[in-house]
Amino acid sequence: MTAPDANRRTAVRLLAVIAVMIGLTAAAVPLYSLFCRVTGFGGTTNVAESGSDVILDRTVTVRFDANIAAGMPWEFRPVERSMEIRLGETGLAFYEAYNPTDRPVAGQASYNVTPYDAGYYFSKIECFCFTEQVLMPGERVQMPVSFFVDPELVDDPEAGETREITLSYTFYEIDLPDGFDLASLDAATAPTDARTDD
């Protein structure tokens, strides 16, 4: 084998290794997210289509926490700081977001539950965190989260004694969705000419 052939073969192998590494890097985030959802690792919650069929007398206090990432101009807070619910009972809480700027701002919320062991048993039925949110200049909204704590929590040797759970959200600014029409927004919010002809 000549030196150019050997160099070409080495280059092809290196390119293949780089392509595999890029593919693994791209897949890492969705695979980690899937792992967290399945196991509850890191306080990741579950998603349910409906509430629990079983409701126990035992209660748990759910505390609500709100944060914004660096650079996110919104104001964001829980409407209620905490609520006490029975295991299996559906709870409904609201968070409030306000855009004090003079431009539309899009946001996406990340979330977790502490203690982490309880994340697997915390199920969201509906949540503002499932979709991107866009607030217009000066807009204030209340966003609901509907959830329950799975009664199977009591049978978990690690999490069974949990009496208090904190649901925490952090909002990050993201790009405005594709197709968002800034031109029509500018036209709608532009000052109108107040002159009248006599």
C-alpha positions in Angstrom: 0.0 0.0 0.0 1.4 3.4 -0.9 1.7 6.3 1.5 -1.1 8.3 -0.2 -3.5 5.3 0.1 -2.6 4.8 3.7 -3.2 8.6 4.4 -6.5 8.5 2.6 -7.7 5.4 4.6 -6.6 7.1 7.9 -8.5 10.3 6.9 -11.6 8.4 6.0 -11.5 6.5 9.4 -11.0 9.8 11.3 -13.9 11.4 9.4 -16.1 8.3 10.3 -15.1 8.6 14.0 -15.9 12.4 14.0 -19.3 11.7 12.3 -20.1 9.1 15.0 -19.0 11.4 17.8 -21.2 14.2 16.3 -24.2 11.8 16.1 -23.7 10.7 19.7 -23.5 14.3 20.8 -26.7 15.2 19.0 -28.5 12.1 20.5 -27.2 12.7 24.1 -29.7 15.3 25.1 -32.9 13.4 23.9 -31.5 10.1 25.3 -30.7 11.7 28.6 -34.2 13.4 28.7 -35.8 10.0 27.9 -33.7 8.3 30.7 -34.8 11.0 33.2 -38.5 10.7 32.3 -38.5 6.9 32.6 -36.6 6.8 35.8 -37.4 10.1 37.5 -33.7 10.7 37.7 -32.7 14.3 38.7 -36.2 15.1 39.7 -37.8 14.7 36.3 -41.5 14.4 36.5 -43.9 12.1 34.6 -46.7 13.1 32.2 -50.2 11.6 32.6 -53.2 11.8 30.4 -55.6 11.9 33.3 -55.7 11.9 37.1 -55.2 9.0 39.4 -58.0 6.4 40.1 -56.8 6.0 43.7 -56.8 8.8 46.3 -55.3 8.1 49.7 -55.9 9.9 53.0 -52.2 10.7 53.4 -51.3 14.2 52.3 -48.2 15.9 51.0 -47.3 19.5 50.8 -46.3 20.7 47.3 -44.2 23.9 47.3 -43.9 26.0 44.1 -40.7 27.7 43.0 -40.1 30.1 40.1 -36.8 31.2 38.6 -35.6 33.0 35.4 -32.4 32.3 33.6 -29.8 35.0 33.1 -30.9 37.4 30.3 -34.6 36.4 30.5 -36.4 39.7 30.9 -39.7 38.3 32.3 -41.0 38.5 35.8 -42.1 35.0 36.9 -43.6 33.8 40.2 -46.0 31.2 41.6 -49.5 32.6 42.4 -49.6 30.2 45.5 -46.4 29.3 47.3 -47.7 25.9 48.4 -50.7 23.6 48.7 -51.5 20.4 50.6 -53.0 17.6 48.6 -53.8 14.0 49.2 -51.8 11.4 47.3 -53.6 10.7 44.0 -55.7 13.9 44.3 -55.4 16.2 41.3 -54.0 19.6 42.1 -54.2 22.8 40.1 -51.6 25.6 40.6 -50.9 28.8 38.7 -47.7 30.6 37.8 -47.7 34.2 36.7 -45.4 35.6 34.0 -45.1 39.3 33.0 -43.2 40.8 30.0 -42.2 44.3 31.1 -40.3 45.0 27.8 -41.4 46.7 24.6 -40.9 43.7 22.5 -42.4 40.2 22.3 -40.4 37.6 24.2 -40.6 33.8 23.8 -39.8 31.5 26.7 -39.5 27.8 27.5 -39.6 26.4 31.0 -37.4 23.7 32.3 -38.5 22.0 35.5 -37.6 19.5 38.2 -38.9 18.1 41.5 -37.1 17.8 44.8 -36.5 15.6 46.6 -35.3 13.8 43.4 -36.6 10.4 44.6 -40.1 11.9 44.4 -39.8 13.0 40.8 -40.9 9.6 39.5 -44.2 9.9 41.4 -45.0 13.5 40.5 -47.2 13.4 37.4 -48.3 16.4 35.3 -51.5 16.2 33.4 -51.3 19.7 31.9 -48.5 22.2 32.1 -47.4 25.5 30.5 -43.9 23.9 30.3 -45.0 21.5 27.6 -45.0 24.3 25.0 -43.2 27.5 24.1 -44.8 30.6 25.6 -44.8 34.1 23.8 -45.7 37.2 25.8 -46.4 40.4 24.0 -45.0 43.8 25.3 -46.6 44.5 28.7 -48.5 41.2 28.7 -49.2 39.4 32.0 -50.6 35.9 32.1 -51.4 33.2 34.6 -50.3 29.7 33.4 -51.8 26.5 34.9 -50.1 23.3 35.9 -52.4 20.3 36.7 -50.7 17.4 38.6 -51.0 14.6 41.1 -48.6 12.7 43.3 -48.9 9.0 42.6 -50.1 7.0 45.6 -47.5 4.4 44.8 -45.1 6.8 46.5 -45.9 5.2 49.8 -44.5 1.8 48.7 -41.1 3.2 47.7 -38.4 2.4 50.3 -36.4 5.6 49.3 -39.2 8.1 48.8 -42.1 6.6 50.8 -41.6 9.0 53.8 -41.7 12.1 51.6 -44.0 14.8 53.2 -42.9 17.8 51.1 -42.2 18.2 47.4 -40.9 21.3 45.6 -41.9 21.8 42.0 -39.4 24.2 40.5 -39.5 26.0 37.1 -36.8 28.1 35.3 -37.8 30.1 32.3 -35.3 30.7 29.5 -35.6 33.1 26.6 -35.8 31.4 23.3 -36.1 32.5 19.7 -39.6 33.6 18.6 -41.4 30.7 16.9 -41.1 30.3 13.1 -43.8 32.3 11.4 -44.2 34.8 14.2 -45.0 38.0 12.3 -43.1 40.9 13.8 -44.1 43.2 10.9 -47.8 43.0 11.7 -47.1 43.5 15.4 -45.1 46.6 14.6 -48.0 47.9 12.5 -50.5 47.2 15.2 -48.5 48.9 17.9 -47.2 51.9 15.8 -48.6 55.3 16.9 -51.3 56.5 14.7 -51.4 60.0 13.1 -53.9 62.0 15.2 -54.3 64.8 12.6 -57.7 65.3 11.1 -58.6 67.3 8.0 -61.1 70.1 8.3 
